[in-house]
Structure formats: structure tokens, C-alpha cells
Amino acid sequence: MRNLEKRYIFKRQTLFALVDKVKLWASRSGMLHGVKSVVKTQDMLTITTHCGLVFTCRNSKNSRSARWLRNRFCKEPCPKCKIPSWKLEKYSATVFTNSKKHIV
């Protein structure tokens, strides 16, 4: 594993901003899916994954998926999405912080 530089992301942001930056989705089964596209309409998101799943969810800061992405509860990548190893390494090196002073 390469020594990646830490990447700081503000912790208290909406699900749209988080998924749009990280490009990963935490499913209820405990898998990480690669996100192909995210479309925001009012307070709802339409998410399309690389394995073909299309679903809608609320754009919330406290949603299950937002918490699971910030706390890294999902470790296993989806075999159909074929998430590259560099993306998983970058995600594991990401630091979610409460303060905005680290964010560039």
C-alpha cells in the first residue's frame, strides 16, 4: 500500500456533497459500491452505481449511508462495481474533520 497524503473532508455536510466527493455508496448489506452519477432534485438524490443499481434517497446529513461513509463501517467492495484499489486506499486515507481549517 502506498503512503498517501491525508485528504480532509468536512464532516457535517449533506449526503449529496459527501457522495459527490467520495464517489462511493455504503449499502445496507455492508458493501461499498462505486457511484457512476448523482443527480440532486430538491431534497432527493438519484444515485446510479457502476453495477447498475439506481435508487433514490433523501439528501440528509444524518442518514445511515452518510454515517456509514464517514465512520467507514463498510469495508468490503462490491465485486460487480470493480472499485480500483487506489480508490479504496484514498478513501481509507481520508480524514473527516469537524473544523473547516484543514480544508483547502
VMD Tcl script that builds the backbone (N, CA, C; Angstrom):
set m [mol new atoms 312]
animate dup $m
set s [atomselect $m all]
$s set {name element resname resid chain x y z} {
  {N N MET 1 A 0.839 -1.186 0.000}
  {CA C MET 1 A 0.000 0.000 0.000}
  {C C MET 1 A 0.878 1.241 0.000}
  {N N ARG 2 A 0.554 2.157 -0.866}
  {CA C ARG 2 A 1.322 3.391 -0.962}
  {C C ARG 2 A 1.040 4.290 0.224}
  {N N ASN 3 A 1.992 5.162 0.507}
  {CA C ASN 3 A 1.808 6.140 1.571}
  {C C ASN 3 A 1.106 7.360 0.976}
  {N N LEU 4 A -0.192 7.420 1.148}
  {CA C LEU 4 A -0.974 8.518 0.586}
  {C C LEU 4 A -1.044 9.682 1.558}
  {N N GLU 5 A -1.091 10.842 1.006}
  {CA C GLU 5 A -1.246 12.055 1.789}
  {C C GLU 5 A -2.687 12.123 2.296}
  {N N LYS 6 A -2.882 12.605 3.515}
  {CA C LYS 6 A -4.222 12.680 4.097}
  {C C LYS 6 A -5.066 13.684 3.335}
  {N N ARG 7 A -6.324 13.329 3.148}
  {CA C ARG 7 A -7.288 14.193 2.479}
  {C C ARG 7 A -8.351 14.545 3.502}
  {N N TYR 8 A -8.624 15.833 3.685}
  {CA C TYR 8 A -9.582 16.283 4.692}
  {C C TYR 8 A -10.904 16.640 4.031}
  {N N ILE 9 A -11.994 16.115 4.597}
  {CA C ILE 9 A -13.342 16.431 4.136}
  {C C ILE 9 A -14.144 16.858 5.354}
  {N N PHE 10 A -14.910 17.943 5.208}
  {CA C PHE 10 A -15.737 18.459 6.287}
  {C C PHE 10 A -16.813 17.438 6.643}
  {N N LYS 11 A -16.935 17.142 7.912}
  {CA C LYS 11 A -17.811 16.074 8.392}
  {C C LYS 11 A -19.294 16.412 8.286}
  {N N ARG 12 A -19.665 17.624 8.613}
  {CA C ARG 12 A -21.082 17.998 8.688}
  {C C ARG 12 A -21.575 18.581 7.372}
  {N N GLN 13 A -21.611 17.773 6.340}
  {CA C GLN 13 A -22.152 18.220 5.067}
  {C C GLN 13 A -23.232 17.256 4.603}
  {N N THR 14 A -23.981 17.665 3.607}
  {CA C THR 14 A -25.102 16.852 3.146}
  {C C THR 14 A -24.608 15.590 2.456}
  {N N LEU 15 A -25.508 14.648 2.292}
  {CA C LEU 15 A -25.178 13.384 1.649}
  {C C LEU 15 A -24.740 13.612 0.197}
  {N N PHE 16 A -25.375 14.559 -0.490}
  {CA C PHE 16 A -25.005 14.841 -1.880}
  {C C PHE 16 A -23.547 15.278 -1.980}
  {N N ALA 17 A -23.130 16.194 -1.128}
  {CA C ALA 17 A -21.747 16.677 -1.171}
  {C C ALA 17 A -20.764 15.562 -0.844}
  {N N LEU 18 A -21.117 14.719 0.107}
  {CA C LEU 18 A -20.246 13.624 0.515}
  {C C LEU 18 A -20.100 12.579 -0.592}
  {N N VAL 19 A -21.211 12.125 -1.154}
  {CA C VAL 19 A -21.170 11.103 -2.207}
  {C C VAL 19 A -20.542 11.670 -3.475}
  {N N ASP 20 A -20.775 12.939 -3.759}
  {CA C ASP 20 A -20.209 13.560 -4.950}
  {C C ASP 20 A -18.680 13.658 -4.854}
  {N N LYS 21 A -18.136 13.850 -3.661}
  {CA C LYS 21 A -16.687 13.920 -3.478}
  {C C LYS 21 A -16.042 12.540 -3.422}
  {N N VAL 22 A -16.627 11.648 -2.643}
  {CA C VAL 22 A -16.010 10.343 -2.396}
  {C C VAL 22 A -16.292 9.366 -3.539}
  {N N LYS 23 A -17.446 9.487 -4.192}
  {CA C LYS 23 A -17.892 8.615 -5.280}
  {C C LYS 23 A -18.028 7.157 -4.838}
  {N N LEU 24 A -18.445 6.969 -3.589}
  {CA C LEU 24 A -18.728 5.641 -3.052}
  {C C LEU 24 A -20.071 5.667 -2.344}
  {N N TRP 25 A -20.721 4.508 -2.272}
  {CA C TRP 25 A -22.007 4.387 -1.600}
  {C C TRP 25 A -21.965 3.188 -0.672}
  {N N ALA 26 A -22.424 3.361 0.553}
  {CA C ALA 26 A -22.478 2.291 1.535}
  {C C ALA 26 A -23.867 1.668 1.517}
  {N N SER 27 A -23.962 0.421 1.095}
  {CA C SER 27 A -25.264 -0.242 1.041}
  {C C SER 27 A -25.589 -0.878 2.390}
  {N N ARG 28 A -26.843 -1.252 2.571}
  {CA C ARG 28 A -27.269 -1.850 3.836}
  {C C ARG 28 A -26.670 -3.233 4.056}
  {N N SER 29 A -26.257 -3.877 2.984}
  {CA C SER 29 A -25.660 -5.213 3.121}
  {C C SER 29 A -24.203 -5.137 3.578}
  {N N GLY 30 A -23.643 -3.927 3.679}
  {CA C GLY 30 A -22.281 -3.761 4.160}
  {C C GLY 30 A -21.239 -3.668 3.073}
  {N N MET 31 A -21.673 -3.445 1.829}
  {CA C MET 31 A -20.736 -3.338 0.715}
  {C C MET 31 A -20.573 -1.896 0.281}
  {N N LEU 32 A -19.383 -1.600 -0.241}
  {CA C LEU 32 A -19.129 -0.298 -0.845}
  {C C LEU 32 A -19.336 -0.410 -2.345}
  {N N HIS 33 A -20.169 0.471 -2.884}
  {CA C HIS 33 A -20.430 0.488 -4.323}
  {C C HIS 33 A -19.786 1.727 -4.924}
  {N N GLY 34 A -19.308 1.606 -6.141}
  {CA C GLY 34 A -18.792 2.749 -6.876}
  {C C GLY 34 A -19.948 3.526 -7.481}
  {N N VAL 35 A -19.914 4.848 -7.368}
  {CA C VAL 35 A -21.010 5.691 -7.848}
  {C C VAL 35 A -20.660 6.237 -9.226}
  {N N LYS 36 A -21.558 5.981 -10.173}
  {CA C LYS 36 A -21.376 6.477 -11.531}
  {C C LYS 36 A -21.882 7.908 -11.659}
  {N N SER 37 A -23.094 8.163 -11.112}
  {CA C SER 37 A -23.644 9.514 -11.178}
  {C C SER 37 A -24.565 9.776 -9.991}
  {N N VAL 38 A -24.637 11.054 -9.615}
  {CA C VAL 38 A -25.513 11.507 -8.541}
  {C C VAL 38 A -26.278 12.713 -9.073}
  {N N VAL 39 A -27.609 12.638 -9.036}
  {CA C VAL 39 A -28.456 13.734 -9.508}
  {C C VAL 39 A -29.281 14.237 -8.334}
  {N N LYS 40 A -29.204 15.543 -8.089}
  {CA C LYS 40 A -29.933 16.147 -6.978}
  {C C LYS 40 A -31.174 16.859 -7.502}
  {N N THR 41 A -32.336 16.516 -6.954}
  {CA C THR 41 A -33.581 17.205 -7.276}
  {C C THR 41 A -34.259 17.556 -5.961}
  {N N GLN 42 A -34.352 18.833 -5.673}
  {CA C GLN 42 A -34.886 19.364 -4.424}
  {C C GLN 42 A -34.183 18.724 -3.237}
  {N N ASP 43 A -34.880 17.926 -2.430}
  {CA C ASP 43 A -34.239 17.294 -1.275}
  {C C ASP 43 A -34.016 15.794 -1.482}
  {N N MET 44 A -34.066 15.328 -2.722}
  {CA C MET 44 A -33.870 13.911 -3.038}
  {C C MET 44 A -32.661 13.725 -3.950}
  {N N LEU 45 A -32.033 12.554 -3.852}
  {CA C LEU 45 A -30.906 12.194 -4.702}
  {C C LEU 45 A -31.271 10.952 -5.505}
  {N N THR 46 A -30.851 10.928 -6.762}
  {CA C THR 46 A -30.950 9.726 -7.577}
  {C C THR 46 A -29.526 9.264 -7.833}
  {N N ILE 47 A -29.193 8.096 -7.330}
  {CA C ILE 47 A -27.828 7.584 -7.390}
  {C C ILE 47 A -27.786 6.382 -8.320}
  {N N THR 48 A -26.807 6.376 -9.226}
  {CA C THR 48 A -26.573 5.260 -10.127}
  {C C THR 48 A -25.202 4.688 -9.819}
  {N N THR 49 A -25.133 3.387 -9.554}
  {CA C THR 49 A -23.857 2.746 -9.243}
  {C C THR 49 A -23.303 2.073 -10.501}
  {N N HIS 50 A -22.053 1.661 -10.441}
  {CA C HIS 50 A -21.408 1.014 -11.579}
  {C C HIS 50 A -21.951 -0.387 -11.842}
  {N N CYS 51 A -22.571 -0.996 -10.831}
  {CA C CYS 51 A -23.141 -2.335 -11.031}
  {C C CYS 51 A -24.581 -2.283 -11.535}
  {N N GLY 52 A -25.105 -1.077 -11.799}
  {CA C GLY 52 A -26.418 -0.942 -12.406}
  {C C GLY 52 A -27.551 -0.620 -11.459}
  {N N LEU 53 A -27.302 -0.475 -10.180}
  {CA C LEU 53 A -28.359 -0.116 -9.240}
  {C C LEU 53 A -28.723 1.359 -9.398}
  {N N VAL 54 A -30.009 1.653 -9.433}
  {CA C VAL 54 A -30.496 3.028 -9.473}
  {C C VAL 54 A -31.521 3.166 -8.359}
  {N N PHE 55 A -31.326 4.148 -7.482}
  {CA C PHE 55 A -32.248 4.325 -6.369}
  {C C PHE 55 A -32.279 5.781 -5.960}
  {N N THR 56 A -33.303 6.129 -5.178}
  {CA C THR 56 A -33.451 7.485 -4.676}
  {C C THR 56 A -33.374 7.468 -3.161}
  {N N CYS 57 A -32.874 8.565 -2.600}
  {CA C CYS 57 A -32.786 8.701 -1.150}
  {C C CYS 57 A -32.847 10.182 -0.799}
  {N N ARG 58 A -33.061 10.456 0.465}
  {CA C ARG 58 A -33.118 11.835 0.934}
  {C C ARG 58 A -31.724 12.412 1.094}
  {N N ASN 59 A -31.600 13.695 0.845}
  {CA C ASN 59 A -30.334 14.400 0.999}
  {C C ASN 59 A -30.233 14.871 2.443}
  {N N SER 60 A -29.633 14.053 3.308}
  {CA C SER 60 A -29.604 14.320 4.727}
  {C C SER 60 A -28.182 14.211 5.265}
  {N N LYS 61 A -27.884 14.996 6.295}
  {CA C LYS 61 A -26.572 14.918 6.942}
  {C C LYS 61 A -26.479 13.712 7.854}
  {N N ASN 62 A -27.611 13.300 8.426}
  {CA C ASN 62 A -27.615 12.255 9.437}
  {C C ASN 62 A -28.122 10.915 8.926}
  {N N SER 63 A -28.153 10.722 7.618}
  {CA C SER 63 A -28.674 9.471 7.083}
  {C C SER 63 A -27.740 8.307 7.393}
  {N N ARG 64 A -28.267 7.111 7.297}
  {CA C ARG 64 A -27.484 5.919 7.560}
  {C C ARG 64 A -26.262 5.843 6.658}
  {N N SER 65 A -26.452 6.100 5.382}
  {CA C SER 65 A -25.335 5.996 4.447}
  {C C SER 65 A -24.262 7.048 4.712}
  {N N ALA 66 A -24.669 8.263 5.052}
  {CA C ALA 66 A -23.693 9.313 5.361}
  {C C ALA 66 A -22.881 8.940 6.596}
  {N N ARG 67 A -23.542 8.407 7.611}
  {CA C ARG 67 A -22.821 7.990 8.814}
  {C C ARG 67 A -21.882 6.825 8.522}
  {N N TRP 68 A -22.343 5.863 7.727}
  {CA C TRP 68 A -21.519 4.704 7.416}
  {C C TRP 68 A -20.304 5.107 6.578}
  {N N LEU 69 A -20.457 6.070 5.674}
  {CA C LEU 69 A -19.312 6.531 4.881}
  {C C LEU 69 A -18.308 7.275 5.752}
  {N N ARG 70 A -18.806 8.152 6.634}
  {CA C ARG 70 A -17.896 8.907 7.499}
  {C C ARG 70 A -17.164 8.009 8.487}
  {N N ASN 71 A -17.862 7.012 9.030}
  {CA C ASN 71 A -17.274 6.148 10.049}
  {C C ASN 71 A -16.629 4.885 9.495}
  {N N ARG 72 A -16.694 4.704 8.183}
  {CA C ARG 72 A -16.078 3.572 7.477}
  {C C ARG 72 A -16.563 2.222 8.006}
  {N N PHE 73 A -17.868 2.057 8.136}
  {CA C PHE 73 A -18.414 0.793 8.591}
  {C C PHE 73 A -18.365 -0.268 7.493}
  {N N CYS 74 A -18.389 0.134 6.235}
  {CA C CYS 74 A -18.335 -0.810 5.117}
  {C C CYS 74 A -16.893 -0.971 4.663}
  {N N LYS 75 A -16.413 -2.183 4.674}
  {CA C LYS 75 A -15.032 -2.449 4.283}
  {C C LYS 75 A -14.942 -3.239 2.985}
  {N N GLU 76 A -15.955 -4.029 2.683}
  {CA C GLU 76 A -15.904 -4.929 1.546}
  {C C GLU 76 A -16.437 -4.253 0.279}
  {N N PRO 77 A -15.649 -4.194 -0.802}
  {CA C PRO 77 A -16.133 -3.587 -2.043}
  {C C PRO 77 A -17.038 -4.538 -2.828}
  {N N CYS 78 A -17.922 -3.990 -3.598}
  {CA C CYS 78 A -18.827 -4.772 -4.437}
  {C C CYS 78 A -18.030 -5.421 -5.570}
  {N N PRO 79 A -18.174 -6.721 -5.785}
  {CA C PRO 79 A -17.417 -7.367 -6.860}
  {C C PRO 79 A -17.887 -6.956 -8.251}
  {N N LYS 80 A -19.153 -6.552 -8.394}
  {CA C LYS 80 A -19.664 -6.133 -9.705}
  {C C LYS 80 A -19.195 -4.729 -10.078}
  {N N CYS 81 A -19.034 -3.856 -9.087}
  {CA C CYS 81 A -18.612 -2.474 -9.363}
  {C C CYS 81 A -17.135 -2.392 -9.736}
  {N N LYS 82 A -16.336 -3.321 -9.257}
  {CA C LYS 82 A -14.893 -3.368 -9.530}
  {C C LYS 82 A -14.205 -2.053 -9.183}
  {N N ILE 83 A -14.336 -1.663 -7.920}
  {CA C ILE 83 A -13.712 -0.427 -7.435}
  {C C ILE 83 A -12.198 -0.633 -7.431}
  {N N PRO 84 A -11.440 0.270 -8.061}
  {CA C PRO 84 A -9.979 0.106 -8.103}
  {C C PRO 84 A -9.358 0.241 -6.715}
  {N N SER 85 A -8.223 -0.405 -6.527}
  {CA C SER 85 A -7.560 -0.406 -5.223}
  {C C SER 85 A -7.088 0.985 -4.811}
  {N N TRP 86 A -6.690 1.816 -5.787}
  {CA C TRP 86 A -6.234 3.167 -5.446}
  {C C TRP 86 A -7.371 3.989 -4.854}
  {N N LYS 87 A -8.595 3.744 -5.300}
  {CA C LYS 87 A -9.736 4.496 -4.774}
  {C C LYS 87 A -10.040 4.081 -3.334}
  {N N LEU 88 A -9.921 2.791 -3.055}
  {CA C LEU 88 A -10.131 2.306 -1.693}
  {C C LEU 88 A -9.030 2.814 -0.760}
  {N N GLU 89 A -7.795 2.884 -1.256}
  {CA C GLU 89 A -6.691 3.428 -0.450}
  {C C GLU 89 A -6.901 4.907 -0.164}
  {N N LYS 90 A -7.362 5.641 -1.170}
  {CA C LYS 90 A -7.626 7.073 -1.000}
  {C C LYS 90 A -8.754 7.294 0.008}
  {N N TYR 91 A -9.792 6.470 -0.056}
  {CA C TYR 91 A -10.910 6.556 0.884}
  {C C TYR 91 A -10.449 6.245 2.306}
  {N N SER 92 A -9.581 5.243 2.460}
  {CA C SER 92 A -9.111 4.889 3.798}
  {C C SER 92 A -8.174 5.955 4.374}
  {N N ALA 93 A -7.528 6.756 3.514}
  {CA C ALA 93 A -6.640 7.822 3.985}
  {C C ALA 93 A -7.384 9.129 4.236}
  {N N THR 94 A -8.663 9.198 3.883}
  {CA C THR 94 A -9.453 10.411 4.056}
  {C C THR 94 A -9.792 10.615 5.529}
  {N N VAL 95 A -9.643 11.857 5.982}
  {CA C VAL 95 A -9.966 12.213 7.360}
  {C C VAL 95 A -11.200 13.112 7.328}
  {N N PHE 96 A -12.221 12.734 8.080}
  {CA C PHE 96 A -13.432 13.532 8.186}
  {C C PHE 96 A -13.313 14.365 9.453}
  {N N THR 97 A -13.252 15.675 9.304}
  {CA C THR 97 A -12.993 16.563 10.430}
  {C C THR 97 A -14.169 17.496 10.673}
  {N N ASN 98 A -14.314 17.949 11.914}
  {CA C ASN 98 A -15.385 18.869 12.276}
  {C C ASN 98 A -15.060 20.312 11.920}
  {N N SER 99 A -13.785 20.653 11.864}
  {CA C SER 99 A -13.417 22.038 11.597}
  {C C SER 99 A -13.091 22.243 10.135}
  {N N LYS 100 A -13.292 23.454 9.665}
  {CA C LYS 100 A -13.031 23.789 8.270}
  {C C LYS 100 A -11.607 24.283 8.041}
  {N N LYS 101 A -10.780 24.374 9.100}
  {CA C LYS 101 A -9.456 24.950 8.939}
  {C C LYS 101 A -8.509 24.050 8.146}
  {N N HIS 102 A -8.767 22.727 8.106}
  {CA C HIS 102 A -7.908 21.819 7.362}
  {C C HIS 102 A -8.263 21.751 5.889}
  {N N ILE 103 A -9.444 22.177 5.544}
  {CA C ILE 103 A -9.945 22.002 4.189}
  {C C ILE 103 A -9.375 23.070 3.273}
  {N N VAL 104 A -8.849 22.606 2.162}
  {CA C VAL 104 A -8.262 23.528 1.174}
  {C C VAL 104 A -9.230 23.760 0.065}
}
mol reanalyze $m
mol bondsrecalc $m
mol representation Tube
mol addrep $m
